[in-house]
C-alpha cells in the first residue's frame, strides 16, 4: 500500500460523523489531492479538510483567521533592485560607483537570490538584529565582509515593508501557522488535527506537530535511515506508517547524457506497456529538461510538475523568447505602454498585464535586459493548472514526496545532485547554525528523505538511474542508495549500448536527429545550406530546434549582434535618395542613421561601434564613388523550388554597372577564403549568384572592419589568383539538389564530428559547437579511434 492509501485507511478509522472536524496536514498539495482522490473512491459525503502544512490563505479562510498582508514578490524584487543600485549612509542615499552597479541578468540573479534568502529568514522569524547578534564573536569580521549587502538590503526592506504594512510571504506563512496552533490549542476547539508525512519544518510547523501530538495524531512514514534520523530529532510522539520496499532496478550510464536517454527509454517502455501514471523524479532540473526534450522528439506528452508555472510551458518559453523589443532603457510605465500596444498571443497575457500594473508605484528606469529578467520572473510566478491524473510527469523531489505511480524513475542519483553540495550564497555554515537555520547536514537528510520517499512510494516499478561520469568527471553514487539492492536493468543497458555504438534504425541512435512533421525544414536559406554542409545535426539543433548555450554573465557584443546592427544600418542607407557624388551629405546622413541604430543598443555596443561607423561611413562613400555603379536592390530576397524544399537567399546589396550586376555580401567578421567558396564549403555567394541568374557579372565580399588605416577591405571573385565566377556558380545547382535529396523528409540529420582527433582537436569545428555534448562526439573517438 502506498502512503496515501495507508493514510486514508487511518482516516477511515474515525467515525464518519467526525470527518468534517478532521484537519489533515500533509507535505504538499499533490499529496493532498491524491489523498482526496483515494478517500473519494468509496465515499460521497463531506471529506475532511486536507491541506498542505503551510500558512496558506485557504487555511486562514478555513479557520477564519486574520490574514496578514503579503507584499507582491515582484514588487519586493523591484525594491531590492533599487537598493542594490544605491549605496546608503545613514538615512541618505548616494549613487553607487559605476563598477558596483549590476545590470541585466546578473542584477536579477542577485535580486532573486536575495529575495529567496530574505523570505526564508522571514519564514524562520530571523530579523536584521538577529543577523548581527547571532553570529559568533570570532566570526564578526568575516561576517561583515561576507554579508554586508545582505544586512543592508534586509534593513531597508524591513523599513519599507513596515511603511507598507506588508511582509514577505514567508513571514505571512509563519504567522498563519502560529495562529492555527493557537486556535487548535484552545480547550473548546472542535478540530481534530492530524499531521502526516511531515518530517521537517520551520519552527511554526514544528509547533503544529506538537499540537497534533497532544490533541490528535502525527503519522510519519518508515522510509529509511535519513527519514528516521529526522523523525528522532523532532522529539515528538509519532505513529509510524510502514511502507513497502519495492524491487529496485538500476540503470547505470556512462555519461549524464546517456542517463537522460536511458531514463527517456524507460518512460517510453512504460507508456508502451500501458502504464497510466509514469513519473521521472530528479533533483537536477537540467537532467529533467534533457529527458523532456527527448520525449518531446518521440511525441510523448509530458507534464512539467513542480514548477507549475507559465515560464515552464512551451507557450511561456515562446513568450520569453518574443520579448525582444529593442535594447533601449525605459521607465516601467513606458514598458507597460509598449506591452499594451504589442501584446503577445498568450492566453494569460491580460493577467500578466494586470499584475504589472500594480508595480507602477515602484516606477524606475529599466534597461531592456532588466525588463526581460522582470518578465521572466513574472511568467515564472504565473501559475498554470495542469494536474492530469494520468500520463507522464516530470517532478522535483519535493513535489514527488510520498506519491505513487505505476512506474517511477529516480534520475541523477549521485552525490552533488542527491544530495546537492551547493552552498548558501549569503550565509555560511556557522551563520546558519548560529541562527538555528537548516545547515548542509540537515539539508542532506531532507534530500535523503525525498529519495527514500520515491523508493518506498508503493509504485509497481522503481528504476534508479545515475551516470558514472558527468562533464568528463567521475561521479559517486548517492550515499542514500547504500542500503538498497538494485537489480541491473539489462534491457535499458542493452538499449544504451545500441544507442552508443550505432548499427540500428536512425531514430534509436545518438548523434542523429530525424525531424518529423512541422520540424522538418521546408525552406533552406543560403546560410542553412552552408550549415548543413558543415554538420546537419548542428544545423538542425541551432536553426530548427533553436538550441543555444546560456548567455555569459558579462556578455560582450558578439558577431551576430554586430552583424545585425551593421546590416540594419546598411539597409537604411540603401534606401536614401542621396547619390554618392554628394559625398559629404551622404556621409552625414549615414552617421545620423548610425546614431539611430546605436540608440537601441547596449552601452558597450555603442562604445565600440560609434568609432567604427565614423570610419566606415566615409570609406564606403569613397568606394561607391570609385566604382561608379548604381544601387539595383538592397536586402533582395530570392527563392527557387528544389523538390520539396524552397531554397532562399537574401542579398545584402546588388549594384548595376556597365558590364552587369554585382552581388555584394557584407561581412563584419573575416570573409571566407575563395578556395572554400570554390570547394563548396562556403557556398553562400555562389548560391546567391545562381539564384539571381545569368545577369550576374561579379560577386564581392566587403569586409567592414571599421578600424585601422583600411577600415574597408574588398575581395572580388575573378581577381588574380582567385576563382572565376563561372567556376564558382557552375556546381551549385547539382550540389544543392544532391544535398536536399540526401536529407529528404524522414532521413536522419547526422552529426559530422571532426574525425581527425575523434572530435577532440581544438582546431576542429566540434570543439566550438554548442551541441557537442548532445551529439556525443567523444564517443566517436572511442568507437573509431583517430581515423
CORBELVEN-V823565 format. One record per run of one state. SS is the DSSP state (@ for helix, = for strand, . for the rest). FROM is the first residue (numbers start at 1). LEN is the number of residues. If there is no record, write none. Layout:
SS_FROM_LEN ; SS_FROM_LEN
//
This chain:
._1_2 ; @_3_10 ; ._13_3 ; @_16_6 ; =_22_5 ; ._27_2 ; @_29_12 ; ._41_8 ; =_49_4 ; ._53_4 ; @_57_6 ; ._63_7 ; =_70_1 ; ._71_2 ; @_73_12 ; ._85_1 ; =_86_4 ; ._90_2 ; =_92_4 ; ._96_2 ; @_98_3 ; ._101_3 ; @_104_20 ; ._124_4 ; @_128_6 ; ._134_3 ; @_137_28 ; ._165_2 ; =_167_1 ; ._168_1 ; @_169_17 ; ._186_6 ; =_192_5 ; ._197_6 ; @_203_13 ; ._216_1 ; =_217_6 ; ._223_2 ; @_225_10 ; ._235_4 ; =_239_4 ; ._243_5 ; =_248_6 ; ._254_2 ; @_256_17 ; ._273_4 ; =_277_6 ; ._283_2 ; @_285_13 ; ._298_4 ; =_302_3 ; ._305_4 ; =_309_1 ; @_310_3 ; ._313_1 ; @_314_8 ; ._322_8 ; =_330_2 ; @_332_10 ; ._342_7 ; @_349_9 ; ._358_2 ; @_360_3 ; ._363_2 ; =_365_2 ; ._367_1 ; @_368_14 ; ._382_1 ; =_383_1 ; ._384_7 ; =_391_5 ; ._396_1 ; @_397_4 ; ._401_6 ; =_407_5 ; ._412_2 ; =_414_1 ; ._415_1 ; =_416_2 ; ._418_2 ; =_420_1 ; ._421_8 ; @_429_6 ; ._435_5 ; @_440_16 ; ._456_5 ; =_461_7 ; ._468_1 ; =_469_2 ; ._471_2 ; =_473_2 ; ._475_2 ; =_477_1 ; ._478_1 ; @_479_3 ; ._482_4 ; =_486_3 ; ._489_1 ; @_490_12 ; ._502_4 ; @_506_3 ; ._509_3 ; =_512_2 ; ._514_3 ; @_517_3 ; ._520_3 ; =_523_3 ; @_526_9 ; ._535_1 ; @_536_9 ; ._545_14 ; @_559_16 ; ._575_8 ; @_583_16 ; ._599_4 ; @_603_25 ; ._628_2 ; =_630_13 ; ._643_2 ; =_645_13 ; ._658_2 ; =_660_8 ; ._668_6 ; @_674_5 ; ._679_5 ; @_684_9 ; ._693_3 ; =_696_9 ; ._705_7 ; =_712_5 ; ._717_8 ; @_725_5 ; ._730_2 ; @_732_11 ; ._743_6 ; =_749_2 ; ._751_4 ; @_755_3 ; ._758_7 ; @_765_4 ; ._769_3 ; @_772_4 ; ._776_1 ; @_777_8 ; ._785_3
//
